[in-house]
Amino acid sequence: MSSLFRRAKTSFYIPGCDDNPLRDRVKRVLWRRVPPFPRTVQIETRTGCNAACVFCPQSENGNQLPKGEMDPALFKRIVDEIGQSGVTRRVSPFLTNEPFLDPDIVEKYRYIVRTVPRCASGGTGER
């Protein structure tokens, strides 16, 4: 019984998406609702990596993906939207890449800290 509650606690649902109305009501009681805005955001500002780590999908699929950098205006728009939401707790300026290949990553990090001060990525004290 304990494992059932543990599973339910980590499961999410979207109200009204289940065909069975009874199951939908049970989910409303036991499961957590999908939040209206993400609480954790990962932004990949640049694709590609200079390593071949065995645990990373980039080393296996990296040659098939297009290489490039995110447009700075798009990055700012994403971070501004996160800042306006007020619910995001963590913003990570990386996904499956090497963030330090982006020459502007430190400035982008500082922009995240200034714009989304309550997120966990901002621990430098710079605002």
Secondary structure, DSSP 4 states (H G I P E B T S, - for coil): -HHHHHHHHH-EE-TT--SSHHHHHHHHHHSEEPPSS-SEEE---B---S---TT-HHHHHTTTSPP-B--HHHHHHHHHHHHHH----EEES-SSS-GGGSTTHHHHHHHHHHH-TTSTT--S---
